Amino acid sequence: MFVQLLLAFVLLTCSNAFMTYAWYGHLRMNQFVMWQAVLFSWGIAFFEYCLQVPANRLAYGTFSGYQLKIMQEAISLSVFMIFAFYYLGEPLKWKYAISLSLIALAVGIAFSDLGGK
C-alpha cells in the first residue's frame, strides 16, 4: 500500500508539473498567438497524460477514485503555488497558504480510517 501511494504521488506530482506548465506556461510567452499557445499546451499535456493515467490505474483499487482525485487536487495546487511564485513571480499570500493547509487537511481526512474506505 505504501509503495502504491508513493508511486501514485510521484507520478501525479510529475504529471502536474507538466500540466501546470501546459496551462500557465504560455502566459509569459506573449510572442505566441492564441492558436500557437493552444498547440504548445496540447503538446505538453500529452506528457502529463503519460504520467497521470498510469498513476491512477496503478493506485486504483488500493485507493478509491475519491482519494485519488483529492490527492491529485492537493498536488496540483502545491505544484501551482511553486510555479506561480518562481515562474510567474507572484508572491504567496497568507490566504493562499491557509487555503492549501485546509486542502491538506481534506487529504488527511480522505486517507484516514474515519468511516471506512
Backbone bond lengths (Angstrom), bond angles and torsions (degrees), N, CA, C in turn:
res aa  C-N    CA-C-N  psi(-1)  N-CA   C-N-CA  omega(-1)  CA-C   N-CA-C  phi
1 M - - - 1.453 - - 1.522 111.00 -
2 F 1.341 117.49 -43.48 1.462 120.13 -179.29 1.526 110.82 -64.51
3 V 1.328 116.88 -39.87 1.466 120.81 -179.58 1.530 110.23 -64.43
4 Q 1.330 117.00 -41.70 1.463 120.09 178.30 1.526 111.02 -65.24
5 L 1.317 116.34 -39.92 1.460 119.91 177.90 1.523 110.23 -64.11
6 L 1.319 116.98 -45.32 1.462 120.99 -179.74 1.526 110.72 -64.18
7 L 1.324 117.40 -44.59 1.457 121.02 179.24 1.528 110.97 -62.81
8 A 1.320 116.95 -44.86 1.465 120.53 178.05 1.521 110.30 -61.86
9 F 1.316 117.24 -42.58 1.464 121.34 179.59 1.530 111.27 -61.40
10 V 1.319 117.01 -47.21 1.473 120.89 -178.62 1.526 110.45 -64.80
11 L 1.335 116.95 -47.71 1.465 119.92 -179.77 1.525 111.56 -63.64
12 L 1.332 117.62 -41.65 1.463 120.25 179.25 1.526 111.58 -68.26
13 T 1.327 117.49 -34.98 1.466 120.12 177.03 1.526 110.42 -64.84
14 C 1.322 116.51 -45.64 1.467 120.18 178.55 1.532 110.94 -64.79
15 S 1.323 116.86 -42.59 1.461 119.38 -179.86 1.525 110.74 -64.28
16 N 1.326 116.70 -37.54 1.460 119.63 179.06 1.519 112.41 -70.26
17 A 1.319 117.70 -28.77 1.466 119.96 174.92 1.534 109.10 -63.91
18 F 1.334 116.94 -44.83 1.461 119.87 176.62 1.527 111.33 -62.77
19 M 1.333 116.39 -45.68 1.459 119.49 -175.58 1.523 112.01 -67.09
20 T 1.311 116.35 -39.58 1.461 118.90 178.32 1.520 110.14 -61.66
21 Y 1.330 116.66 -42.99 1.464 119.79 177.98 1.524 110.59 -66.08
22 A 1.332 117.58 -38.81 1.468 120.37 178.35 1.521 111.19 -63.47
23 W 1.310 117.24 -41.07 1.459 120.81 -176.80 1.527 113.28 -78.60
24 Y 1.330 117.38 -35.54 1.465 119.98 -171.10 1.521 114.78 -122.02
25 G 1.332 118.70 -12.00 1.457 121.05 -177.89 1.512 113.77 -62.86
26 H 1.311 116.67 -32.86 1.465 121.14 -178.41 1.525 112.61 -71.09
27 L 1.329 118.41 -11.52 1.460 120.53 -178.11 1.531 112.58 -63.08
28 R 1.319 116.00 -27.01 1.464 119.75 177.67 1.525 112.35 -95.80
29 M 1.309 117.00 1.69 1.471 121.52 -178.35 1.524 109.16 -105.40
30 N 1.304 116.57 72.86 1.459 121.63 -174.99 1.520 113.56 -69.04
31 Q 1.333 117.89 -12.31 1.457 120.19 179.04 1.530 111.75 -73.76
32 F 1.331 117.60 -16.18 1.462 121.44 178.98 1.521 110.28 -81.62
33 V 1.325 115.91 134.26 1.463 118.72 167.64 1.522 106.55 -81.71
34 M 1.297 117.10 171.08 1.460 121.14 -172.07 1.525 112.98 -55.41
35 W 1.324 117.94 -49.14 1.467 119.58 -176.81 1.521 111.43 -63.35
36 Q 1.335 117.85 -32.40 1.456 120.75 177.08 1.528 110.81 -70.02
37 A 1.321 116.18 -39.42 1.465 120.21 177.82 1.527 110.48 -63.79
38 V 1.329 117.02 -38.69 1.463 120.93 178.63 1.526 110.37 -64.91
39 L 1.317 117.35 -46.96 1.469 120.54 179.77 1.526 110.97 -64.57
40 F 1.321 117.36 -40.12 1.463 122.32 176.16 1.529 109.76 -57.88
41 S 1.325 116.06 -47.74 1.462 121.07 -178.74 1.526 111.77 -65.41
42 W 1.316 117.46 -42.81 1.460 120.71 178.69 1.524 111.59 -61.28
43 G 1.333 116.32 -39.97 1.461 120.18 178.94 1.516 112.38 -61.58
44 I 1.313 116.55 -40.58 1.469 121.08 179.01 1.528 110.40 -73.71
45 A 1.320 117.26 -37.45 1.468 121.10 -178.46 1.524 111.69 -62.29
46 F 1.322 117.35 -27.52 1.466 120.00 177.12 1.532 110.52 -55.56
47 F 1.334 116.48 -43.95 1.461 120.59 -178.43 1.534 111.17 -69.97
48 E 1.321 115.58 -31.17 1.473 119.45 175.41 1.519 109.64 -61.07
49 Y 1.321 117.03 -45.86 1.461 120.52 -179.15 1.525 112.04 -67.05
50 C 1.331 117.16 -31.30 1.472 120.59 178.33 1.526 111.49 -65.12
51 L 1.320 118.07 -20.02 1.462 122.07 177.62 1.526 112.00 -103.12
52 Q 1.315 116.20 -38.23 1.468 120.93 -175.76 1.518 112.29 -67.97
53 V 1.318 117.44 -44.36 1.466 120.37 -177.77 1.531 110.96 -62.44
54 P 1.342 119.57 -49.11 1.475 118.44 177.24 1.527 112.86 -61.83
55 A 1.329 117.61 -36.58 1.470 120.23 179.50 1.515 110.48 -57.98
56 N 1.310 116.40 -48.83 1.458 120.25 -177.71 1.527 112.06 -71.88
57 R 1.314 117.53 -38.24 1.474 119.87 -179.50 1.512 111.71 -67.48
58 L 1.334 117.21 -38.54 1.465 120.45 -179.33 1.530 112.41 -71.63
59 A 1.324 116.42 -33.18 1.463 119.99 -174.69 1.527 113.64 -92.71
60 Y 1.339 116.59 -19.99 1.462 118.99 -177.88 1.521 109.78 -68.03
61 G 1.295 115.29 135.81 1.471 121.50 -175.64 1.509 108.70 109.90
62 T 1.330 115.86 -49.16 1.461 119.99 171.08 1.525 108.35 -73.92
63 F 1.323 115.15 -38.92 1.464 121.62 178.19 1.520 108.60 -121.13
64 S 1.304 116.39 150.48 1.459 120.62 -179.97 1.532 109.91 -77.94
65 G 1.310 115.38 164.66 1.461 120.33 174.89 1.517 111.63 -58.72
66 Y 1.336 116.14 -38.33 1.462 120.14 177.49 1.527 111.15 -61.28
67 Q 1.319 116.21 -46.71 1.463 119.91 -179.30 1.527 111.19 -62.27
68 L 1.321 117.17 -43.00 1.460 120.48 179.61 1.523 111.38 -63.25
69 K 1.324 116.90 -41.33 1.469 120.32 -179.34 1.525 111.12 -68.22
70 I 1.310 117.22 -42.00 1.462 120.53 179.16 1.524 110.15 -64.05
71 M 1.334 116.96 -41.90 1.463 120.31 177.11 1.532 110.10 -63.30
72 Q 1.320 117.07 -43.76 1.463 120.86 -179.52 1.525 111.41 -61.16
73 E 1.311 117.56 -42.21 1.465 120.36 -179.52 1.524 111.46 -65.35
74 A 1.325 116.84 -41.19 1.470 120.08 178.18 1.523 110.64 -64.34
75 I 1.322 116.89 -42.30 1.468 120.68 177.52 1.517 109.67 -63.86
76 S 1.318 116.99 -43.86 1.458 121.82 -179.34 1.524 111.36 -58.06
77 L 1.316 116.67 -45.59 1.460 119.84 179.59 1.527 111.92 -68.25
78 S 1.311 117.30 -36.60 1.467 120.63 177.81 1.523 110.93 -64.89
79 V 1.336 116.01 -45.94 1.459 120.44 177.99 1.521 109.93 -61.88
80 F 1.335 116.36 -43.04 1.464 119.35 -179.12 1.528 111.77 -63.16
81 M 1.318 117.31 -39.35 1.466 119.47 -179.33 1.528 110.79 -62.02
82 I 1.307 117.08 -41.14 1.474 120.79 177.05 1.531 109.75 -65.91
83 F 1.328 116.64 -44.05 1.459 122.10 179.54 1.529 111.28 -61.82
84 A 1.331 116.45 -46.52 1.464 120.33 -178.61 1.525 111.40 -62.84
85 F 1.311 116.24 -37.88 1.466 120.20 -179.30 1.526 111.40 -70.04
86 Y 1.336 116.87 -50.58 1.467 120.26 -173.63 1.527 113.93 -85.49
87 Y 1.318 118.43 -39.75 1.463 120.78 -175.13 1.526 112.33 -90.40
88 L 1.332 116.23 -45.79 1.461 119.41 -179.03 1.526 112.71 -87.53
89 G 1.327 116.46 -14.13 1.464 120.32 178.79 1.521 113.94 71.90
90 E 1.324 117.10 27.20 1.460 121.32 -179.86 1.522 109.30 -97.06
91 P 1.318 117.56 127.63 1.474 119.16 -179.01 1.524 112.05 -70.12
92 L 1.332 114.99 152.14 1.461 121.09 176.03 1.526 108.14 -83.21
93 K 1.314 116.61 118.79 1.463 121.43 178.53 1.517 109.11 -91.57
94 W 1.312 116.01 155.89 1.465 120.65 -176.55 1.520 111.87 -58.53
95 K 1.346 117.40 -36.09 1.468 119.46 -177.69 1.530 111.29 -66.71
96 Y 1.342 117.74 -30.85 1.463 120.50 176.70 1.523 110.58 -72.61
97 A 1.317 116.48 -39.09 1.474 120.41 178.13 1.532 110.53 -63.64
98 I 1.315 116.92 -41.78 1.466 120.88 177.81 1.536 110.05 -65.71
99 S 1.324 116.39 -41.35 1.463 120.17 178.93 1.517 111.05 -60.11
100 L 1.328 117.18 -43.75 1.458 120.27 178.84 1.527 110.79 -65.95
101 S 1.321 116.77 -35.98 1.467 119.91 177.50 1.529 110.99 -62.75
102 L 1.317 116.83 -38.95 1.467 120.16 177.96 1.526 111.11 -67.44
103 I 1.324 116.70 -36.18 1.464 119.78 176.53 1.523 109.90 -67.56
104 A 1.337 117.07 -39.76 1.468 120.41 176.70 1.526 109.88 -61.20
105 L 1.327 117.11 -37.90 1.460 120.82 175.68 1.529 110.45 -63.00
106 A 1.333 116.85 -40.41 1.463 121.10 177.71 1.528 111.02 -61.80
107 V 1.328 116.62 -40.20 1.463 120.19 177.55 1.521 109.67 -63.65
108 G 1.321 116.96 -43.40 1.462 120.79 178.17 1.511 111.86 -59.17
109 I 1.321 116.61 -41.45 1.462 120.61 178.46 1.530 110.16 -67.32
110 A 1.332 117.05 -42.35 1.465 120.71 -178.59 1.520 112.31 -62.28
111 F 1.337 117.37 -32.15 1.447 121.00 -178.37 1.517 113.39 -97.95
112 S 1.326 116.72 3.05 1.461 119.73 177.50 1.527 109.75 -83.04
113 D 1.294 115.95 174.95 1.462 120.62 178.79 1.527 111.96 -93.23
114 L 1.316 118.09 16.65 1.455 121.10 178.54 1.527 109.97 -65.43
115 G 1.264 117.41 113.59 1.449 121.73 176.51 1.522 114.83 74.49
116 G 1.310 118.20 12.69 1.468 121.42 178.61 1.506 112.33 80.80
117 K 1.323 115.92 -175.52 1.460 122.14 -177.68 1.498 108.68 -77.97
